Amino acid sequence: MLNSLPAPLRKAIVSRWFPGVLLTLTLGTLYWLSAVTRVGGGDWGQFQTFGYMGGIAHPPGYPLIIGSTYLATRVIRFAEPAHVANIVGATYAVAAGVALFYLGWLLTQSRVAALLATVVFVTGYSIWAEAAQVGFVSVQTLLVFLLIAALSAYDDRPSRFRLLAVAFATGLSLTNHGISIFMLPATAVFVASRRFPGIARPGVLARAAAAFTLGLTPWLHVLRGLVVPVPIDRPENLTRLGLIDLRRQVIDRSLAKESQSIASDQFLESGRQKLIAEWPSFTHDTLREYGWVWIAPALLGWLILARQRPRLAAWIALTGAATLWFSLVTPPLLNSDRYFSVIYALLAVCLAVTIGWAAHAARQLADTYAPERMKIAALAISLILLVAAGLRIHQQLTGPARINVVRLRENAEEQAEIGLGIVRHMEPGGVYFTNWTSSWYTRYARHVLGVDRGLRIETVDYGSMGFARANQVLASGRRLYLQRSTPEYEAAFDLEKRAGVFYEVLPRT
């Protein structure tokens, strides 16, 4: 079929699109086979459950994830909804890897450099693990790569069409996690510093605003959640969207307006303490993701980028600094290691720049001092880089990264069966107190798998396990079950272990 096409078109397809197709199939094989087949806990379980039911996730709502998962579970009906949801997450991870490859190719004009940077990124410990279950990390890295690609193309030759691409990518970036807000100021500075004739015309600005709005269309999925609420107890089933969690978590709490004002020195002290607490986690996770052998060239890549594309380097620096501030310094946020994925994505881009620069420099040296051996030298460099990619793949696919994904699958299998067993062993009409992270195993069994039995599943604090409400539930005549026992419960009630994994609370006789 290709032979029937004109030679220039055939050459373009083979040289430009064939590598992307091959990479898509390779990453698809890796990520789709790695996808967890059962429901998970925490954000994963929430996305899998609400993705099927069409609900609204916790702020900021994650409309792109929930909406695409809802559509996929309606189209693919031969597999368990949680597995379909995780296939959606894996597909976003595949798209992120392919986007990074073409972005690296755009920045370096080297397919080998782009490929090696992509291999290092997609086989990372947490990137691979997050790709195995539907979550915001794979989507976030994809959106970062798409926005950088749009900005790079606009930087090369600013035009109306490329401005619209930047506007659309910016709007789309706001359909995932609230951390995308931090990319807005850097993008605005970028576009303002790279103007083209007519950019300020009302027609151009109106089209840019329309493209930005078009990128926001996944938020339309939220309307369904508002009109058709899903039957899950608050606070998981939000009937109104508390839109950007940044306002509540960063502004309100950081400026300490919840109960009383806090002096600036106390605010700085709390930020310093959080930085001390979170910095070891950040350094450990980043080294585990890449190692100095890849981090050092990536840092050098930013310096090279600052010389070649200063606006893009400034965008990366501003976005990275804002992400680190949000993750490491802002006092109210805890367990922010998953936000580091933005840093991993930025490092991957800079890594591609370094590898491309080194390959180009080597070719120039070969051309200068031994023109007749240029092709041999370029081939040798390419082979060395490909061997490095192979070593990286072997290291990750046989080491802790693979073990981590296998454990995720095994843990989900075990917890899904436990959740299903808990729901089946409870008396109809009972009330189950559980923490938020673990509640999704039982909620999924009840609402998605249909093991209802009139149960009521409530999220409580893991420390107290809702002890203050225990008498109220028992007085209503309903049976009360606990995820775990506590000294308070043991002192006030009789606890009987059921199915070996949960407890029934009985009045003391």
Helices and strands as residue ranges (DSSP letters): G 2-4, H 7-12, I 13-17, H 18-34, H 42-53, H 63-75, H 81-108, H 111-122, H 125-131, H 136-156, H 160-173, G 178-182, H 183-193, H 202-215, G 217-219, H 220-227, H 245-246, I 247-252, H 253-254, H 264-289, H 292-308, H 310-324, I 325-329, G 337-340, H 341-369, G 371-373, H 374-398, H 400-425, E 431-434, H 436-447, E 456-459, G 467-469, H 470-475, E 480-482, H 487-492, E 493-498, E 502-507
